[in-house]
Amino acid sequence: MKGKAEIREFVQGLLTNYGDDEPLANGDSLLLSGRLQSIDAVEIIMFLEQTFGIDFAQIGFDKELIDSVDAIDATVQTTMNCKKE
């Protein structure tokens, strides 16, 4: 099953591409802190759309939705719960 571990692995891969091997807590800021760039936000969105079927055209985009592993997971959970209703 897809979940937080898969999200964390993807984010860690993005950080590794920049040579960022600093520890990553699930609540650490990714974009607002500058650890990742705007282009990485696009990568995260594409990952979420392909992996979890999230449609950002429907839910709208806000950097805070994808600024940490916890925020990304919460966005996924909220979106999945809305689909079930």
N, C-alpha and C positions, 0 to 999 in steps of 0.2 A: 504494500500500500504506500501511496505517495504521502509525504508529510513533511514535518519540520526538518527531519534528517536530510531529506533530498534538497530542500531549500537551502539548508546550511552548507551542504556540499557544493551546490551551485555558486553560492556567494563566496565561499572560500576559494573556489576556482577563479572567480573574477579578481579577488584580492591577490592571489598567487601570480596572476598575469602581470600585476604591477610590482611584483617582488615584495609585496606586503606579507610578511610572515609573523606579524604581531598577533598576539592572542585575540580571539574574537569571541566575545560574550554575545549571547542571543539578543541582548538589548542594546548593544553598541550601535551608534549611528554610523551609517555607511555613506550616505550622500551629503547630508548637511555637515558632517565632520570633514568631508573632503577625501575620505579614504577611497571612495569611488567617484567617477565622473558622470556627467550627464549621459554620455553614450552608454554607460553601464546601466542606467535607468531603463534605456530602451532594451538592452539585453535581458534585464530582469522581467520587464513586461512581456517580451516575446516568450521567455521561459514559462511564465505564469499562464499565458494564453495557450501555449502548446501543451504544457504538462497538466494544467488543472482546468483548462477550458474557460478561464476568466476572460470576459470581454470588457476591456477598459473603455470602449466606446459607450457601453451601457452604464457602467458604474462611475465613470469619470476618473480623472487622474489627479493625484496629489502626491508630492514627493514623500510626505509622511506615511503614506500607505506602504511604502517599500523602503523605508529608511533603516530598518533593522530586520534581522531574522524573525524576531517576535512580531514586528509589524506586518511583515510579509505573510507569516503564518496566520495572523489574525485576519488579514484581508482574504486569504484563501478560505478560512473557516467561515467567515461571514458570508462570502459569496456562495459557498457550497450550501450553507444553511438556507439562503434565500432561494436557491434553485430547488430545494426540496419542498418548499412551501407552495 
